[in-house]
Amino acid sequence: MEDVIKQIVDAEKQAEARIEKAKEDAREIVLKAREEARLLEREIIGGAEARAEALVEKARAEGEEEAKKVLEEGNAEIEELKVKATNNFERAISAGIALVRGS
């Protein structure tokens, strides 16, 4: 009978040890999963930030290019207006001289 009780006690100790081991394994699994989740989160955030920076840089470059085009078009229009103004001024001078000579 003592052997049976001893076997039962040993079996209970082994069961408790297995339970504790399972609990410890579960804690380690949870900690590892949390760390992997943090690493994945950092990786995702880093990738998103890199993509966002690339998009901002692309938009900045496109904006600069568009501003350059607008400036070039504006300068061309100013040059056209200068030529027209000069021509109009010359015609006005010619017309004025013609009037003065004709008088």
URHUUR-V954459 format. One record per backbone hydrogen bond with DSSP energy under -0.5 kcal/mol. NH is the residue of the N-H (numbers start at 1). CO is the residue of the C=O. If there is no record, write none. Layout:
nh=NH co=CO
nh=NH co=CO
This chain:
nh=5 co=1
nh=6 co=2
nh=7 co=3
nh=8 co=4
nh=9 co=5
nh=10 co=6
nh=11 co=7
nh=12 co=8
nh=13 co=9
nh=14 co=10
nh=15 co=11
nh=16 co=12
nh=17 co=13
nh=18 co=14
nh=19 co=15
nh=20 co=16
nh=21 co=17
nh=22 co=18
nh=23 co=19
nh=24 co=20
nh=25 co=21
nh=26 co=22
nh=27 co=23
nh=28 co=24
nh=29 co=25
nh=30 co=26
nh=31 co=27
nh=32 co=28
nh=33 co=29
nh=34 co=30
nh=35 co=31
nh=36 co=32
nh=37 co=33
nh=38 co=34
nh=39 co=35
nh=40 co=36
nh=41 co=37
nh=42 co=38
nh=43 co=39
nh=44 co=40
nh=45 co=41
nh=46 co=42
nh=47 co=43
nh=48 co=44
nh=49 co=45
nh=50 co=46
nh=51 co=47
nh=52 co=48
nh=53 co=49
nh=54 co=50
nh=55 co=51
nh=56 co=52
nh=57 co=53
nh=58 co=54
nh=59 co=55
nh=60 co=56
nh=61 co=57
nh=62 co=58
nh=63 co=59
nh=64 co=60
nh=65 co=61
nh=66 co=62
nh=67 co=63
nh=68 co=64
nh=69 co=65
nh=70 co=66
nh=71 co=67
nh=72 co=68
nh=73 co=69
nh=74 co=70
nh=75 co=71
nh=76 co=72
nh=77 co=73
nh=78 co=74
nh=79 co=75
nh=80 co=76
nh=81 co=77
nh=82 co=78
nh=83 co=79
nh=84 co=80
nh=85 co=81
nh=86 co=82
nh=87 co=83
nh=88 co=84
nh=89 co=85
nh=90 co=86
nh=91 co=87
nh=92 co=88
nh=93 co=89
nh=94 co=90
nh=95 co=91
nh=96 co=92
nh=97 co=93
nh=98 co=94
nh=99 co=95
nh=100 co=96
nh=101 co=97
nh=102 co=98
nh=103 co=99
